[in-house]
Amino acid sequence: QLPALGSGSKLTFPSGPRDRAQVFIGGTLQGIVYRADTNYTLALDLGVKETNRIDILVENKGRINFAHGMDEQLKGLPFGVLLNDKVFRPTGNGWEVTCLPLHSKDLSGIPFPEQETS
């Protein structure tokens, strides 16, 4: 359950997502935040109801294998999120973490465009 949301509601990733986060409320995309962004705060849709839930799909885009950032390889949302400045972490607050398997049988239904071979 979400706290009541009104005008000016926001979701903040304190140190940014690792690597890309798509935020959905009640199944509707609210926005996307990237690790390389300078603003880690999303303004939320005013139509959000208290009974809706937030889904955050975090994409792990691999590892940095050279240059700046090699020693900061945390993935996911290591510091949780702030919803209107209230802290939410994976250790409570109704937070559930689900790993999405990516086996070939799970991907067979995705219509990938045909690739030209050379």
Summary of the structure (lengths in Angstrom):
residues: 118
radius of gyration: 16.7
end to end distance: 52.2
largest distance: 55.6
contacts: 229
relative contact order: 0.23
helix: 3%
strand: 28%
